Amino acid sequence: MLQRIFVFIFLFHLSFLLTAQDYSDSTKIFQRLEYLMENQKMYVKNREDKLDKLKQEAKALEADQIRFFEKNYEIFENYKKFDSDAALTYITLCQKLAPANNDSLHTVIQLDLAWVYSTIGRYIEASKLLNQISPAGLATKLLAKYYDTYSSFYSHYGQSNNRQEYYQASERYRDSLLQVLPKSSLEYRTTIAIKTLFNGSREDAKKQFFKLWTENQKDLEQRALLSYFISLIYKYEKNTASQLYYLAVSASADIEMANRDNASFHDLALAYYDKQDFDRAFRYIEKTIDDAMLCKVRYRIIEGTSSYPIINAAYQQKINSQNKQLIALVVVVSILLLGVIIGLIVIYRQVQHLRRIRSELSGTNQQLRSLNTEINQTNLKLSESNHIKEEYIAQFFDMCSSYIDKMEDIRKALLKKASNHQWEAIREQLKSTQMEEREIQQLYINFDRIFLNLYPTFVDEFNALLQEDEKIYPKKNELLNTELRIFALIRLGIDDSVKIASFLRYSLRTVYNYRTKVRNKAAGHRDAFEASVCQIATIDRP
């Protein structure tokens, strides 16, 4: 009793650990399945290479009837879940090669042929072959194969027409199979676990399957079979995550074996359909139908094609919905793109407009700078003119005051002489020009002093405009000489020769000759000489 309790606790703990491991490894197994599906041609090629090798070995054994038969039977075994037509070809060949005196071997071949017929949907031929065999005289091992073949026949037939009585018949033959199988055999333990599951005892079935899983999961064929039935248990328990995990394990093993007669991909497709993951459901149902068509398994084809329209409809509906969303997105993007293009056009036009405005502003700024320059020059001239006026007005009042004083002195002198009746002296004084000449010289001295006060660098800058050997300098006791005084007047803006002649008490010709003579001494162009003179010297402002 204690031993049974210990075993129960051990199995429960083991199933808990396996379930926990399932969740932790779920991502890896799904990634593994995706990898295997992408590379399934490699595993098909491995199976084909193995079959080619077996065929070459069989050809080399044609002389040995027994070994030749055994090798062809091995080829049949490798074709059973890979290509049913080829399996039929080789089991038919084995039927011809089997020794005539070996009844047991002929029965084995007849059962295998019946199994292939039921697989490809030739149920009448399968039924005839099975009816020809009497179980009464069969050995235990052969009887187990007989019951297993009958159970498979009714299972295949039931899946083709979905009638319950055939499933029930399959279960009856499974019960008979259990009666003849050794209870310690893997086949018995697997069959009793399947029976327990279908009888509704899921907890017991789970314990049995997990124990078998622990012992046999390294065997690809057992891994595919056991994980599939474990997934059924989780399906009944509505544990979708665990169901998908074990279906993925089973499907992965089927790909690695290149087993085309499989149920795992069909169940995966339905499970993902229930989850509304229509992309995966569609991929798996396509894989189901492809495998069934290549293997020519009729009940798998019926099973897959019955589910395909439902999954395909959902998948197409999703695609149509995505297409509508894509069209709507394209329309929105097109509108946005159109808006962007219009915006770019508007921005481009605004940029062009701004460039024109900037160009106009640049021209206007240039004009303003030119006007500012002119205004500055005008202001400079006005400032200079005002400064000259200030200087000359001050000197004018000073000279006027001086002349008034001198006239007063002359008036008093003349009055005194007139009072003393010195008429001759008065006449002599009035006839004399000395006073006029003295005042004119004083006028020139005052002009020279005022001008040089305004333009202290005039003489040097004026000579800079002349040729090296033609420079003009005043004498030792002079501030300016006649040539310099003429061009000093020009610098002040008095360029009329008549006015210059009047101011300097010279004839017009004399002034003209002086101007011409000096222009001929110019270092640059003579016609621009006087304009250059007007630009020289600066006013020394306080």
Secondary structure, DSSP 8 states (H G I E B T S, - for coil): -HHHHHHHHHHHHHHHHHHHHHHHHHHHHHHHHHHHHHTHHHHHHHHHHHHHHHHHHHHHTTTSHHHHHHHHHHHHHHHTTT-HHHHHHHHHHHHHHS-TT-HHHHHHHHHHHHHHHHHHT-HHHHHHHHHT--GGG--HHHHHHHHHHHHHHHHHHHHHH--HHHHHHHHHHHHHHHHHS-TTSHHHHHHHHHHHHHTT-HHHHHHHHHHHHHHHTTSHHHHHHHHHHHHHHHHHTT-HHHHHHHHHHHHHHHHHHT--S-SHHHHHHHHHHHTT-HHHHHHHHHHHHHHHHHHT-HHHHHHHHHHHHHHHHHHHHHHHHHHHHHHHHHHHHHHHHHHHHHHHHHHHHHHHHHHHHHHHHHHHHHHHHHHHHHHHHHHHHHHHHHHHHHHHHHHHHHHHHHHHHHHHHHHHHHHHHHHTT-HHHHHHHHH--HHHHHHHHHHHHHHHHHHHHH-TTHHHHHHHTB-GGG-----TT-S--HHHHHHHHHHTT---HHHHHHHHT--HHHHHHHHHHHHHTBSS-GGGHHHHHTT-------
